[in-house]
């Protein structure tokens, strides 16, 4: 089954269940309802409170240093600006900009480099002096006059509780039904399709599509239909975090601010929202009352050093522990998933910034049966070979998983080897394992495309070889198996299937009356031209994150590596025609290159 590509049309079926009543779930439900679908949102309520209500809720793309993820978040910001322009700014949306500064040389360097990177991608940003910031933007900010302060004018923040309430009211006005305090315990199926959800109460709700927007419980539900959506477990230090609210204050602060020791922003109710990442290590597990009091006092002291406040004293009135929905590699997971049709997952750590744009993209894929290119890097298929699925609690098949490290899956494997066999040099994995993993991912994507046209990699390889031969698009069977590095028996099997489909035919060899050549039929040529165009367009999309110079450098390095492992440069035409044996170790995968 093709995963991450459009599923078949649903015809007259237009019922959806959205699991999860957070920002992404409600926005998606509203967008589906706007498109005429009947939608039910099922939310577990307080017993499974998601991350939306405990988010600092900065709307930004500046933290995203991978280009495709940056562009997705930039689109998320644009969706908020579009909402404000079309309907007037909702009271919970504050696009007033963001300020950030650091004090240590290393942190200043990193902030400067990140700012320059996103500016090179067209992101609005400026570096101001602390003196200018106090004179022009935030007079109460206790920033040194000579500090380098980064200002992102297009950013902002949202009041999450008010936003979610607004999303819910809008969705219900469109006819969306909310089943609150209802925990989903299973995905109902009928044949090879998801047909609804099973509730803890024993009720079964029926639908044509199930959208799983269940935050950190997404992996648990996805596993029931054979999908791998690994999330960091609650024992990981990056998952849990504190979010504090102060007593009412008198301050002129109007923007979100990331200072050296404290993140702070205003709230509509006259209070401040506080966050300090370096204190989050105490948030894991069940923090004791003593821990909560200590963290609250630390935040109060840091606030005194960050912001001048006319009213005093200011105290932390509320301190919550939030559990972030953080996929294993840190990036969103969006798309059709599992061994059944009709099951769609959407989970992201950047849920606030992305909720509106993801809702529109997800609804478009579901209702129109098409794949949105901007979501290609974030498909669930990238985890298909990553091992046992996580259930969102840091366990897989009942056994604890090792805490992952920042980076990709290969980094995670290298870190594991370093713990159990520190004397083992696994540095080749930095390159070899990534090439191997990329190969599997690209092959899955290619297989999905080929299957839409009744082909597979093997059949595509034959048609591509004939097309590359040029007019009259003919090759001998020997030329074919030498070109594709496969056995003559394998060529025969493929030719029989292609001939039965009318894509190739056998014609006499005018140079050898005893032999036949394999020729591409007009039907076969039209098909390979269409599939090849789509195939290489998709590959260009995969490489869009690289600059032309980066692509050239990567191609050069891979060419050197490949030539070092092969027999040398490709042989001349005459030599290639006379070559009749191929090393078996290279037969198995060579025809995947197209």
N, C-alpha and C positions, 0 to 999 in steps of 0.2 A: 504494500500500500504506500502511496506517495504521501509523505508527511511534510508539511510546510508549503504545499502547493494547493491550488484550489481544489475543493472536493466537487463532486457532481452536484448538479442543480437540485434544489429542494422542491422544485415544482411549486405546488400550491401550499406546501408546508411552511408555516410562518410562526411557529411557537418556539420560544426560547426560555430557558431557565438560566439565570445568572446566579452563581454561588458566590456570595460575598457582597456585603452592603457598604464597602468602603468607597473611596473616591473613584477608583477605576471601575468597580462593579456598578455603581449607580450611574456614572456617566455613560457606560456602555449600554446599560438597560435603557436609559433615556434615548440614546441614539438609535437603538434597534426599534424602539416604539415609534420614534419619529419617522422611521422608514416603513411603518405599517405592521410591524410584528407584534404579536401578543407575548408579553414578557412577564415573568414572575421572578422577583429577587428573593433569594432565600439567605437569611443571615442568622448566624448563631447568637448574636447579641453580646451581652456583657461577658458571658462565660468564655467567649473567644474573641475578645476585643482585638481588632487589627491595629496596624501601624498608623493609620491616618490620624487618629485622634491624639497621638503622642509624637507627632512630627513637628520639627521646627518650621517646616513648610516654606522654605525658601524656594522661590521659582527662579531657576537658573539653568544655564548650560556651561558656565565657566569652569565648573569642577570636572567636566568631561573631556579628557584629553585624547580619547580615541575618536577619530573623525566621524565615523558613522553614528556613534552614540551621541556625540556633540550635536550632530545635525538633527537627530531625533528630538533631543531636548530643546534645541532652538525652535523646532516646529511646535513643541509643546508650549513654549513661551508665546509664540505667534498666535496660537489658538486662544490664549487668555487675552491677548491684545485685541484679537478679532471679536471676542465676546464683549469686551468693554466698548469697542467701537460700534458694534451692532445694537446692543441693548442698553448701553450706558454702564459705567463701572458698577458692578455689584458691591454692596457695602463690605463684603468679606475680602475683596481683592485690592491689594495695595501695590501698584507698580511704581514705587517711589525710588527704586534704585537700591544698591547694596555697596557697603564700604568694608574694606578689609585691609589689615596691616599686620606685620610681624616685627619682632624685635631682634631675634638672633640672625646672624649672617646667613646661615644655611637656609632657614625658613624664608628669609627675605629673597634669597636667590630663587628658591622654588616658586614662590609666588610671582616673582618677576617673569620667570620663564613660562609659567602657565598663562600669565596674562598676555605675554607676547604671542604665544601659540594661538590662543583663541582670537586675538586681534587679527592675526594673519588669516584667519578663516572668516573675517568680516564681522566679528563680535564687537559691539560697542564697549569701549573701556578706556580709561584714562588714569594716569598716575598723578596724584596731587600731593602737595605737602600737607602735613598736619595742620599747619597754620591756615592754609587755604580752606581746608575742610571745615574748620571751626568758623571761619569768616563767612563762608558761602553756603554751607550745607547743614552742619550739625554743631551748633555752638556749645552744647552740653557735653560733647564727647571729650574725654580726657586723653587726647592723643598728643604726643610730643610735636612741637612745631616743625621739627626737621624730619619727622617720620615720612616714609614713602607709603602713601595710602592709595590702594587701587579702588577705583570707582567704576562700577558697572551700572550705568544709568537705566538700562532697560529691564533690570531685574526687579524683584519685589518679593512679597510674601502673601500668604493667604491665611485667613482665620478658618481653620479646618472644620471645626464643628458647625459653623454657620454655612460654610460651603457645602458640606455634606447634607445639611438640612435643606438647603436650597435645591441641590441636585435631586433629593428625594421628592420634594414638593413638585418640582417640574416633571419628574418622571411619573408620579402618580396622577398628575393632571393629564398626562397622555395615556393613562389607563394601565400603567405598570402596577402590578400587585406586589405587595411586600409581605413575605412570611418571616416575621421577626422571631427571635428566640427559638429558631428551628435549626438544629444541627444536621447537616448532611452527613450521613454515614456510609453511603454507597452510591455508585453510578449504575442506574438500571440500563440494561441492554436488551435489544431485540435483534437476534441474528448478528450481523456485523455492524450494528448501529447503536449509538447511545440513544436511549429512549426516555431518559428522565433521571430523577434522583430519588434515593431512598432516605427518609428522614429517621432520626432517632426515635421518633414517636411511633414508627411503623408505617406511616403514610408513604405513598409513592406518588410523586408528581411527574406527569408525563410531558414530554416536549420533543421537538425535532432536533434541537441543538442544545447542548449544555455548555455554557461558558463558565469556566472555573476561574474566578477572580478571588480566590480564597486566601490570598496573601501567603503567610508562612505555612498554611496547611495545604497549599496547592500540590506539593509533592505527594502527600498522603493520598489525596483523591486521584491524582493522575496515575499513580501506581496501580490502581484498581483496573485500569483499562490498558495496562502494559506500557505506559509512558514513563520516561525517566525525566523528572524535573527536580534535580538536586538543589536543595537549599541549605544554607549554613544552619547548623543546629543551635539550640538555645544556649548550649555551653560555650559557644564561640564568643570571644570578647567583642567582636564587631556587631553582634546581633542586638545585644541589650544596651540601652542607653537611658540616661535621665533626661527629663524635661521638667523644668520648674516654672512656676508662675509666682510673681511677687504680690505683695499687697498693693493697693492703689498708690500711684506716684504722680508727682507733678514734674513733667519733663517735656522738652521740645523734640525729643527723638522721634523721627518719622520714617526711619529706614531700618533695614536689617543690617547688623554690624557683626563682623567676625574680628574680634580683637585677639591679642596674643594669648590670653588665658580665658576668654569668655565670649560666647556668641549671645547677642541680645537683640531683641526687636520689641516694638510696642504691640499692644493689644487693644482692641476696640473698647474694652471695659476699663481702660485706664491703668491696667497692670502691665508688667513686662514679662516677656518669655525669655528664659535663660537656658543655656546649654554649654557644657564644657566636655569635649570629647575625652580629655585625659582623665576625667573622673569616672568614665563609663565602665572601667574595669570593676568597680564595686557594684554595678547594676546586675551582673549575672547571678543566676540562681534566685534566691529569696533574700533580698537585703534585709538586715535586721533594723529595728527601730533606731538603734544607736547609729548604724551606718547612714540611715536617712537623715538623721539630725546633723551628723557631721558633714555630709555632703551639702545639706542646706546652708549651714554656716559658711562653708567654703565658697559657695556661690554668692552669698551675701557680701563676703569680703572682696571677692573679685569684682563684683558690681561696683563697689565703692571706688575701685581703682580704674574703672572703665567709663563711668558716666557720672556727671554732676547732677545730683537730684535735689530739688528744692525741699521736698517733703522728707522728713526723717523721723524716726528710723524706718528703713525699708526692710521687710522680712520676706522670706520665702514662705508663702502660704500653702503651696501645693507642690508636691514633688512626685512625679509619676515615673514609672519604669516602662519604657516602650520596647517592644521586640520587633526589630526590623525584618521585613521579608526580603532576604538577600540571597539571590541565586548564587550558586557555587563560584561562578567566575565574575560575579558582580554586575552582570548585564541582564537586561530584561529577557524574559522567556515568553514569546508570543507566537501562537499559531495552532493549527490542528495537530492533535497529538494522540498517541496510543494506537492500539490494534483495532479500534472501531472508528467508524465515521461519525461525525456529528459531535465530537468532543474537542473543545477549543480551550486553550489555557492562555492566561495573561497575568503575569506577575512581574513586579519591578520594584526595586528599592526607591526609584525616583517617581513614586506613584503620584505625588502632588503635581510636580511639573508636567508629567506625561498624561495625566488622567483624561484631559479633553482630546488630545490628539490620538491617543491610543483608542479611545472610544470610537472615534470616527474611522480610524483605520480598521479596527476589528469588525465594526459593523459593516463596513464596505466589503471586507473579505467574506463575511458570512452571508450577507444578503445578495451580493453580486457574483459570488463564486469566482473571485479573482485574487491574485496574489499581489500585495502591495510591495514594490521593490524595496522601500525604505525599511521594511521589517525583515528582509532576507537574512541579515547577520544575526538575528535574534531568535531564530527558530528553535524549537525543542530538539530538533534532529542533531544539534551539535553535542548533545549529551548521550546519544544513543549507545556509544561504546564506552561510556565513562564508568561503567560498573553498576553496582546495585543502586536502585533508586533510593533517595533519601525520603523519609517521611516527614521532614520538617522539624524533627526533634533531635536530629543528630544521630539517628540510628538507621541501619539498613539491614533488613532480614533479622531484626532483633539484636544485632550486635552494634556496639558503639563505633562510630566512624572517627577517624583521626581528624583533629581540627585542621582544615585546609589553610594554606597560606595565601597571601595575595598573589594574583597572577593567574595564568591559565592552568589547564589540567596537567600539563607536563611539569610545570613548577611544583605542583602538588605531589606528583610521583617522585620527583627528585628529592623533595624535602623528606618524604617517607623513607626513601633509601638511605638518606643521610642519617636518619635516626637509628635505623636498625643495623646498617653496615657503614659506619662513617669512613672506614678505610677504603671502601669501594669507589673508584672513580667513575661516576656515571655522567660526566660532562658531555659525552657524545649524544646523550638524550636531548640536550638543548637543541640540536639540529635534527638528528635522525628521528626521534620520536615525534617531533612536530611535522616533519615531512610525511611520516607514516599516518599521523592523525589527519593532516590536511588531505591526504590521498583518499582516506575513507570518507571524509565529509564530502569532498568534491565528487566522488563516485556515487554517493547516495543522491546528491543533487542531480547529477547527470542521468542516473537511472530513473529518477522521477520524471524528468523531461522526456526521455526516450519512451517511457511507458505510455505517455499521452498519445503517442503516434504508433503504438503497437510494436515498438522496437525494444531492444535492450542494447547494452554496450557492445556485445559481440556482433549483432546485426548492423549497428551503426558503423562499427569499424570497417566492415566489408564495403558498405555503401560509400563511406568516406574515401576508402582506398581507391575504388573505381572512379569516383568523382575527381580525385586528385590526379589520376592518370591522364586527364585531359581527353579531348576528342580522339577517337570515338568512344571513350570511356570503357575500354576493354582491357582485361588482364587474363593471363593464364592462371589456372589454379595454383601452379608453382609460384608464380609471382605473388599471388595473394598470401599464401602461407609464409613466404619469406618476408613480405611486407608487414604482416601482422604478427610474426613470430609465434605462429601456432602450427599444429600438426596438420597434415593433409586430411586426416579424418575429421578434424574439427571444421576445416574449411568446407568439406563436403556437406556436413550437417547444416551449416549455416546457409550454404547456397541452396539447399533443398527448401528451406523455410522461406528464403527470399524469393525463390522462383515460384513457389506456391502462392505467394502474395502478389505476384506480377511485378516485382521490383527489379529482378535481374532475369536474364535469359542466357542460353548458351548458343554461340554462333561458331561456324567453322573458322579455323585458323588458316588464313590464306597462304601463310608461309609454311604450313605443315598440315597437309590434307588429313593426317591421321589424328589431329588434335582439335579440341574445342576451346574456345575462349569464353570467359564470363563477361557479359556486357550489361551495362546499366540500361534499363528500359526508360522511355520518357517518363513513365509514372515514378520510377525509382529516382530519376534525376530531380523531378519536382519535389519529391519528398525529402531527399537529402539536402537540397538547397534550403528548404524551409527549416528543417531541424537544425542544420548547421548554423544558420543565421541566428536562431534562438539560442543555440548552445553557446556560441561565442559572445553573443550579447549578454548572456547571463554571466559568463566568465569575466567580461569587462566590468559588470556590476560588482563582482567579488573583489576586483582589484582597484575599485574606485577610490579607496582610502589611501592609495599610494600615489605619490607624485610621479611624473614621467621619469625623473632621475632615480627615484627609489626603485621603480620597476626595472629600469635598465641595470642598476646595480644588482638587484636580486636575480635577474635573468642571467647576468654574467657569472655570478657565483654558482648558481645551480648548473649552468652549462659546464663549468669547470669540474664540478663534482660528478656530474653524469658522465663526462668523457673519461674521468679517472676510473670509473667503475666499469665502463663498457670496453669494448675492444679497440676503441679509438673513434675517429670521425666516421660518419656514414660512408660506406664504400661507394665507388663510382657505379653508374648504371650497369655496365657490363658485368662487373664483379658481383653485383647484387643479384643479377639474373641467374648466375651460375651457382649461387650459394644454395645448397639443398639441406643443410642441417643447421639446427639452432639449438643453443644451449637450453636445456629444459628449465633451468632456474630463471630464464628470462621470458619463457613463453606465457606464463600464467597471467601476467597483468599488462603486457605491453599494448594490447589492443584497446586499452582504456584511454589512450592518449587522443584518439580521434583524429 
